[in-house]
C-alpha cells in the first residue's frame, strides 16, 4: 500500500495573541502572525515531520493564499499533485484570537472552496485512495464528499476529525463508517445527542458510537487529557503530558490526531497510542506556530 492520504481542509491561519488582559468590544494590543493551516493539512505536516509519506487532496483558489498553502506542503515533503484549483472561489482562511496564555477564545473559518470541490475530483483518485495505508479527513468536507471518501476507501482505515460542533453534524449519520474518530467533548455531544458533563457521560457517548460501528474513539479533553475506547474492549482515561511553557494551543488537537495515525502505522497498542498522541499535542503547544517545526520522532521519544 502507499502512504497517508489526507482529504480535507487546507488554509492560511491568521493568529492574534492578545498581550495581557483583553477587553471585549475594544482594541487590544497583541501580536499578529500568519501560517499555513487547515485541520487535515496540519495533521499531515505533523506526520511528515514524524517521517511519514503523505499526500494532500484539497481545494484551493487561484490566489496568493494558495501559493502559501502549496509551498508549506512541499517544504515538508507533502505531495500536492492532487490539489483541486478553483477559479471561482478564494482559498480557505482561518483566524483566531488567543488569550495571554496562548489558549484560543474565538476562532472563525472560511472553507467554502472545499465544499465546491466536485465529487468527480475525488473519483479521479480512486486507485490512490484505495491503496492508501491510512486516509485522514475532516468535516470541512460536505456529507456527499464524506460519503464518497468512504466508498472509495473500500476498507482502508479512515480517521476523521469532527472540527467543530456545527460541522460534526455532517458526519453524524456516517459515524459508524469511520475507523477512528477524534472529537472533543462538545463534538462528542453533537455526534451522539448526549450531554457529556462527566466521565460517565463520555463513556456512554463513546459506547453509542462504538455500537454504530466505529472501531476506535479518542476524545480530546484539553487540560484534562483524553479518553480512549475501541471495539476490542479497551476503555481508559489518560492525564495530559505536562507542558512547561504553553505558547499556542491552537495546534494541539491536530498534533494529537497525527499521533493517533502515527501510532496506528507503527502498530502501537492502546496505551502507547494515547501516550504518543498526548506527547504530540504537548510538543505542538510549545511553539507559537500552529505546527511546531521541531516536531520529530526523536523529540517525541525523548
Backbone torsions as a table, in degrees:
resi	resn	phi	psi	omega
1	UNK	NA	158.0	178.2
2	UNK	-83.7	-167.0	-175.4
3	UNK	-84.2	-149.7	-177.0
4	UNK	-86.6	134.4	171.9
5	UNK	-115.6	123.0	175.7
6	UNK	-100.8	130.6	179.1
7	UNK	-126.0	109.9	-178.0
8	UNK	160.3	-150.7	-169.1
9	UNK	-68.2	136.5	171.4
10	UNK	-144.6	123.4	-177.2
11	UNK	-152.6	-177.6	173.8
12	UNK	-101.7	124.9	179.4
13	UNK	-93.9	132.6	174.5
14	UNK	-117.9	117.2	-176.6
15	UNK	-109.2	137.2	172.7
16	UNK	-123.7	113.6	178.1
17	UNK	-99.3	118.8	-179.2
18	UNK	-75.2	134.5	179.5
19	UNK	-91.1	118.7	-179.9
20	UNK	76.0	-156.0	179.7
21	UNK	-72.7	144.2	-179.0
22	UNK	-108.2	154.3	178.5
23	UNK	-120.4	118.4	-179.6
24	UNK	-67.5	148.8	-179.9
25	UNK	60.2	32.4	178.7
26	UNK	-147.5	161.9	176.3
27	UNK	-79.2	130.9	-177.4
28	UNK	-122.0	141.3	175.0
29	UNK	-67.5	140.3	-178.4
30	UNK	-165.2	-177.8	-179.9
31	UNK	-121.4	126.5	-177.0
32	UNK	-108.2	134.7	173.8
33	UNK	-152.3	155.1	-176.2
34	UNK	-126.1	143.3	177.3
35	UNK	-143.8	164.2	171.3
36	UNK	-71.0	143.3	-177.4
37	UNK	-149.6	-152.1	-174.4
38	UNK	103.4	133.2	-171.9
39	UNK	-54.1	-56.9	-177.1
40	UNK	-66.3	-41.7	178.2
41	UNK	-60.3	-41.6	179.3
42	UNK	-63.0	-43.1	178.8
43	UNK	-59.5	-44.7	-179.4
44	UNK	-65.6	-39.1	179.5
45	UNK	-63.6	-42.0	176.0
46	UNK	-59.4	-43.6	-179.6
47	UNK	-66.0	-39.0	177.6
48	UNK	-63.0	-39.8	178.2
49	UNK	-69.8	-18.1	174.9
50	UNK	-92.6	12.1	173.0
51	UNK	88.7	14.4	-177.0
52	UNK	-96.6	149.5	177.6
53	UNK	-84.3	121.7	-172.8
54	UNK	-132.3	146.1	172.3
55	UNK	-130.5	143.2	-179.0
56	UNK	-115.4	126.7	173.6
57	UNK	-111.1	110.1	-176.0
58	UNK	-148.6	-177.3	178.0
59	UNK	-123.4	137.1	176.3
60	UNK	-133.7	165.1	175.5
61	UNK	-93.5	-176.5	176.0
62	UNK	-99.5	70.0	-174.2
63	UNK	-147.2	172.3	-178.7
64	UNK	-59.0	-32.8	179.0
65	UNK	-60.4	-35.8	-179.7
66	UNK	-63.3	-34.8	178.2
67	UNK	-66.8	-38.3	178.2
68	UNK	-63.1	-45.0	-179.4
69	UNK	-63.1	-47.3	-177.4
70	UNK	-64.3	-45.5	-179.3
71	UNK	-63.8	-38.8	-179.6
72	UNK	-63.2	-38.6	178.5
73	UNK	-68.2	-51.2	-177.1
74	UNK	-63.5	-29.6	179.7
75	UNK	-67.8	-21.0	178.6
76	UNK	-112.6	12.2	174.2
77	UNK	87.2	13.1	178.3
78	UNK	-84.2	127.7	179.4
79	UNK	-70.0	133.0	-177.1
80	UNK	-116.5	14.2	-174.2
81	UNK	-68.8	-14.8	-178.6
82	UNK	-98.1	11.8	179.0
83	UNK	-62.4	140.2	169.5
84	UNK	-100.5	125.9	-177.7
85	UNK	-107.9	117.8	179.4
86	UNK	-95.6	135.4	176.6
87	UNK	-90.4	-12.2	-175.3
88	UNK	-100.6	-25.0	-175.1
89	UNK	-113.1	152.5	175.2
90	UNK	-85.5	157.5	178.4
91	UNK	-63.6	155.7	-178.6
92	UNK	-67.6	149.0	176.4
93	UNK	-142.7	154.2	-178.2
94	UNK	-139.8	140.2	177.1
95	UNK	-133.4	139.2	175.4
96	UNK	-138.8	157.2	175.5
97	UNK	-111.4	128.1	-179.0
98	UNK	-110.4	140.2	177.0
99	UNK	-80.6	-178.0	-175.1
100	UNK	-59.9	-23.9	179.8
101	UNK	-88.6	-3.8	-179.9
102	UNK	91.8	6.7	-179.8
103	UNK	-93.4	143.1	-178.6
104	UNK	-76.0	134.7	171.9
105	UNK	-119.4	-5.3	173.5
106	UNK	-161.4	136.6	177.1
107	UNK	-147.1	157.0	178.0
108	UNK	-149.9	145.7	-176.0
109	UNK	-135.5	137.5	172.1
110	UNK	-112.1	102.7	-176.8
111	UNK	-122.3	30.5	-174.7
112	UNK	-64.1	-29.0	-178.3
113	UNK	-59.2	-35.9	-179.6
114	UNK	-68.5	-36.0	-179.9
115	UNK	-66.2	-23.3	-178.9
116	UNK	-91.8	-0.6	176.8
117	UNK	-67.2	122.4	-174.9
118	UNK	-71.1	151.2	178.2
119	UNK	-61.7	-26.3	179.3
120	UNK	-64.2	-26.9	177.9
121	UNK	-70.6	-36.3	174.5
122	UNK	-67.6	-44.0	179.9
123	UNK	-58.4	-33.0	-179.7
124	UNK	-57.8	-28.0	-176.5
125	UNK	-112.1	32.1	-179.9
126	UNK	-54.3	-48.1	-176.2
127	UNK	-62.7	-43.5	-178.7
128	UNK	-66.2	-41.4	-179.2
129	UNK	-65.5	-42.1	-179.7
130	UNK	-61.8	-35.7	-176.4
131	UNK	-85.3	-7.4	-175.6
132	UNK	-61.6	142.9	175.7
133	UNK	-73.4	-33.0	174.8
134	UNK	-149.2	143.4	172.1
135	UNK	-113.6	130.2	178.4
136	UNK	-115.5	131.4	178.5
137	UNK	-144.9	175.7	179.9
138	UNK	-145.2	171.8	-174.4
139	UNK	-91.0	19.3	162.8
140	UNK	-70.7	-16.8	173.6
141	UNK	-77.1	153.4	176.9
142	UNK	-79.8	166.4	177.9
143	UNK	-59.4	-45.8	177.8
144	UNK	-58.9	-37.3	177.7
145	UNK	-65.6	-42.1	178.0
146	UNK	-63.6	-41.4	177.9
147	UNK	-61.8	-38.7	179.4
148	UNK	-66.3	-40.4	178.8
149	UNK	-62.3	-43.8	178.5
150	UNK	-60.5	-42.4	178.3
151	UNK	-62.0	-47.2	-175.7
152	UNK	-70.9	-27.6	-177.8
153	UNK	-63.1	-34.5	177.8
154	UNK	49.5	45.0	176.3
155	UNK	100.8	-15.0	175.3
156	UNK	-63.1	139.5	-175.7
157	UNK	-65.5	129.8	179.7
158	UNK	-112.3	118.9	175.4
159	UNK	-98.0	140.0	-179.5
160	UNK	-137.9	140.9	172.9
161	UNK	-106.8	122.2	-177.1
162	UNK	-68.8	-12.9	172.6
163	UNK	73.2	-57.3	-177.1
164	UNK	-157.7	167.1	-179.5
165	UNK	-64.4	-37.1	-179.1
166	UNK	-69.5	-48.2	-176.6
167	UNK	-76.2	-21.1	177.6
168	UNK	-59.9	-28.4	-179.1
169	UNK	-63.2	-21.7	179.3
170	UNK	-65.6	-26.3	-177.3
171	UNK	-108.5	0.8	-173.5
172	UNK	-53.5	-48.4	-177.3
173	UNK	-78.6	-7.2	-178.5
174	UNK	-107.1	2.5	-170.5
175	UNK	-52.3	-38.7	-177.3
176	UNK	-69.7	-9.7	-178.8
177	UNK	-90.5	-7.9	-178.0
178	UNK	-96.0	140.8	178.7
179	UNK	-67.9	-45.9	-179.9
180	UNK	-140.3	137.3	176.9
181	UNK	-119.0	135.7	179.4
182	UNK	-120.7	81.4	178.1
183	UNK	-93.1	162.1	163.5
184	UNK	-93.2	-175.7	-175.4
185	UNK	-59.7	-46.0	-177.7
186	UNK	-68.3	-38.4	178.2
187	UNK	-67.3	-34.7	176.4
188	UNK	-63.0	-40.5	176.3
189	UNK	-61.4	-43.1	-179.0
190	UNK	-64.8	-38.0	-177.5
191	UNK	-72.2	-28.2	-173.9
192	UNK	-112.5	-15.8	-175.6
193	UNK	71.6	20.4	-178.2
194	UNK	-118.7	139.4	174.9
195	UNK	-68.5	141.1	179.5
196	UNK	-124.1	70.1	-175.3
197	UNK	-90.3	-19.7	-177.9
198	UNK	-144.0	175.5	-177.6
199	UNK	-58.0	-42.7	-178.8
200	UNK	-62.8	-38.0	177.7
201	UNK	-61.7	-43.7	-179.4
202	UNK	-62.6	-43.2	178.8
203	UNK	-61.0	-44.5	-178.9
204	UNK	-65.5	-40.2	179.6
205	UNK	-64.6	-40.8	178.7
206	UNK	-66.5	-36.2	177.0
207	UNK	-61.1	-37.3	179.1
208	UNK	-62.1	-41.8	178.9
209	UNK	-68.3	-40.9	178.5
210	UNK	-62.7	-36.5	179.0
211	UNK	-65.6	-26.6	179.1
212	UNK	-77.7	-17.6	179.5
213	UNK	124.3	-7.8	176.0
214	UNK	-60.3	136.4	-176.2
215	UNK	-86.3	-39.3	-177.8
216	UNK	-141.2	145.8	177.6
217	UNK	-137.2	132.7	174.0
218	UNK	-127.5	111.8	-176.7
219	UNK	-94.9	117.9	177.5
220	UNK	-80.3	125.1	-176.8
221	UNK	-116.2	22.8	176.2
222	UNK	60.9	-126.0	-177.8
223	UNK	-69.3	-9.1	178.1
224	UNK	-94.2	-0.4	178.1
225	UNK	96.6	-124.8	-176.2
226	UNK	-160.7	168.5	174.1
227	UNK	-129.0	138.0	-179.2
228	UNK	-123.2	139.3	175.5
229	UNK	-148.2	143.3	177.5
230	UNK	-143.4	172.8	-176.0
231	UNK	-73.1	-9.1	177.3
232	UNK	-88.0	-1.1	177.5
233	UNK	98.2	2.5	177.4
234	UNK	-76.3	133.4	-179.4
235	UNK	-147.1	121.6	176.0
236	UNK	-167.1	152.4	171.7
237	UNK	-96.5	151.7	176.1
238	UNK	-135.9	135.9	175.4
239	UNK	-71.4	155.4	178.9
240	UNK	-70.3	158.7	172.1
241	UNK	-76.4	133.1	-176.4
242	UNK	-64.1	137.0	178.4
243	UNK	-118.3	125.1	-178.1
244	UNK	-72.5	-43.2	-175.6
245	UNK	-139.8	99.9	178.0
246	UNK	-83.2	121.9	-179.0
247	UNK	-101.4	-44.6	-176.3
248	UNK	-151.3	113.5	-176.2
249	UNK	-85.4	-3.2	-170.9
250	UNK	-65.5	-23.5	-178.0
251	UNK	-100.4	3.8	-174.4
252	UNK	-63.4	-45.5	-177.3
253	UNK	-63.8	-40.2	179.3
254	UNK	-67.3	-39.5	177.5
255	UNK	-66.6	-38.2	177.1
256	UNK	-58.5	-46.2	179.2
257	UNK	-64.2	-39.5	176.5
258	UNK	-58.7	-39.1	177.7
259	UNK	-63.8	-35.1	177.2
260	UNK	-65.4	-45.1	-179.7
261	UNK	-66.2	-45.7	178.8
262	UNK	-57.0	-44.7	-178.9
263	UNK	-64.5	-39.2	177.2
264	UNK	-60.7	-45.6	-178.9
265	UNK	-66.0	-30.2	179.4
266	UNK	-85.0	-8.2	179.3
267	UNK	75.8	25.6	-179.6
268	UNK	-69.4	150.2	172.7
269	UNK	-76.4	173.3	-176.3
270	UNK	-55.4	-45.5	-176.9
271	UNK	-63.1	-47.6	-179.6
272	UNK	-69.1	-32.9	177.2
273	UNK	-59.6	-47.9	-177.3
274	UNK	-70.5	-36.1	176.0
275	UNK	-62.7	-41.7	-180.0
276	UNK	-65.4	-44.8	-179.6
277	UNK	-63.0	-44.3	178.6
278	UNK	-65.0	-36.8	178.0
279	UNK	-64.6	-41.3	176.6
280	UNK	-59.7	-43.4	178.5
281	UNK	-62.3	-39.1	-178.9
282	UNK	-69.2	-35.2	177.0
283	UNK	-66.2	-39.9	-177.2
284	UNK	-60.3	-42.8	-172.6
285	UNK	-76.2	-5.6	179.7
286	UNK	-86.8	3.3	179.1
287	UNK	-121.1	147.3	176.4
288	UNK	-73.4	-17.3	177.2
289	UNK	-82.8	153.3	178.7
290	UNK	-59.1	-39.7	175.7
291	UNK	-109.1	123.4	177.5
292	UNK	-71.5	117.5	-178.7
293	UNK	-63.9	-12.7	179.1
294	UNK	-89.0	-2.4	179.2
295	UNK	-55.8	127.8	-179.3
296	UNK	-164.8	162.3	176.0
297	UNK	-61.7	-39.0	-179.1
298	UNK	-61.4	-46.6	-179.6
299	UNK	-68.9	-33.8	-178.1
300	UNK	-62.4	-34.3	-175.6
301	UNK	-110.7	20.0	174.1
302	UNK	-65.4	NA	NA
